[in-house]
Amino acid sequence: MTQWILVVGALFGALAVGTGAFGAHALQGVLDDRARGWYDTAVTYHAGHALAIVACGLAATFVSIHPNATGASTWLNASGICFVLGIIIFSGSLYTMAFTGVTRLGMITPIGGLFLIIAWLCLAVAATKIGN
């Protein structure tokens, strides 16, 4: 059941490396400084939170065999889902702004940030369930 978290985290990680490399090479001189800032922020959050998704997956694997981790799996799944939504909304809106210049998309970026915060909080709750 928790395998999806590891798979998605790994795929998001690979995508982050690809988007980072694309930005460093193919977009050199294409994006203005403002758009480049949006793009770089998107890549940074994308890559960092891909690692967080992998951490959720590894923790979920651990708790599935740990007898005293009641409820941790549910919180880890919630965390993984929120990390995925956060990356899609936060980084996705910034990537789109960088390429299109449509700054109105910045209105949804904080929603993605909120999902990332919720994901970290779910991960913290999951940690309290381990060993209880």
C-alpha positions in Angstrom: 0.0 0.0 0.0 2.8 2.4 0.8 4.8 1.6 -2.3 3.1 4.4 -4.2 4.8 7.0 -2.0 8.3 5.7 -2.9 7.4 5.4 -6.6 5.9 8.9 -6.8 8.8 10.4 -4.7 11.4 8.8 -7.0 9.6 10.0 -10.1 9.2 13.6 -8.7 13.0 13.5 -7.9 13.9 12.5 -11.4 11.6 15.2 -12.8 13.2 17.7 -10.5 16.7 16.8 -11.8 15.4 17.1 -15.4 13.7 20.5 -14.8 16.8 21.8 -13.0 19.1 20.7 -15.9 16.7 22.1 -18.4 16.6 25.4 -16.6 20.4 25.5 -16.3 21.1 24.8 -20.0 18.1 25.2 -22.3 16.6 28.3 -20.6 19.9 30.3 -20.3 19.1 33.7 -21.9 15.5 32.7 -22.6 13.8 33.7 -19.3 14.2 37.2 -17.8 15.5 37.6 -14.3 12.1 37.6 -12.7 10.9 34.5 -14.6 14.3 32.8 -13.8 13.7 33.5 -10.1 10.2 31.8 -10.3 11.7 28.9 -12.1 14.6 28.4 -9.7 12.2 28.6 -6.7 10.0 26.0 -8.3 12.9 23.6 -8.9 14.2 24.1 -5.3 10.9 23.3 -3.7 10.2 20.5 -6.2 13.5 18.8 -5.5 13.4 19.2 -1.7 9.9 18.0 -1.4 10.5 15.0 -3.7 13.0 13.9 -1.1 10.4 14.4 1.6 8.0 12.1 -0.3 10.7 9.4 -0.4 11.2 9.9 3.3 7.5 9.3 3.8 7.7 6.2 1.8 10.6 4.8 3.7 9.0 5.6 7.0 5.7 4.0 5.8 7.7 0.9 4.9 9.2 0.9 8.4 5.9 1.4 10.2 4.2 -1.4 8.2 6.5 -3.9 10.0 6.6 -2.1 13.4 4.1 -3.4 15.9 3.8 -0.2 17.9 3.1 2.3 15.1 -0.6 2.3 15.1 -2.0 5.1 13.0 1.3 6.2 11.6 0.7 4.8 8.2 -2.5 6.8 7.8 -0.6 10.0 8.6 2.3 9.1 6.3 -0.1 8.6 3.4 -1.8 11.9 4.2 1.6 13.5 4.3 2.6 12.0 0.9 -0.6 13.1 -0.7 -0.2 16.7 0.6 3.5 16.8 -0.6 2.4 15.7 -4.0 -0.4 18.3 -4.2 1.9 20.9 -2.8 4.6 20.3 -5.5 2.0 20.3 -8.2 0.3 23.5 -7.1 3.3 25.4 -5.7 6.0 24.5 -8.1 3.6 24.0 -11.0 2.2 27.5 -10.7 5.7 28.9 -10.6 6.9 26.9 -13.6 3.8 28.1 -15.5 4.3 31.7 -14.5 8.0 31.5 -15.6 7.0 30.3 -19.1 3.8 32.3 -19.6 4.3 35.4 -17.6 0.8 35.1 -16.3 1.3 36.5 -12.8 -2.3 35.8 -11.8 -1.2 32.3 -11.2 0.7 33.6 -8.2 -2.7 33.6 -6.4 -2.7 29.8 -6.2 0.9 29.4 -5.3 0.2 29.9 -1.5 -2.3 27.1 -1.7 0.5 24.8 -2.7 2.6 26.2 0.1 -0.2 25.4 2.5 -0.3 21.8 1.3 3.4 21.6 1.9 3.0 22.9 5.4 0.2 20.5 6.1 2.3 17.6 4.7 5.1 18.5 7.2 2.6 18.6 10.1 1.1 15.2 9.0 4.7 13.8 9.0 5.2 15.2 12.5 2.0 13.5 13.7 3.1 10.3 12.1 6.3 10.5 14.0 4.4 10.7 17.3 2.6 7.5 16.5 5.8 5.5 16.1 6.8 3.6 19.2 3.5 4.4 21.1 
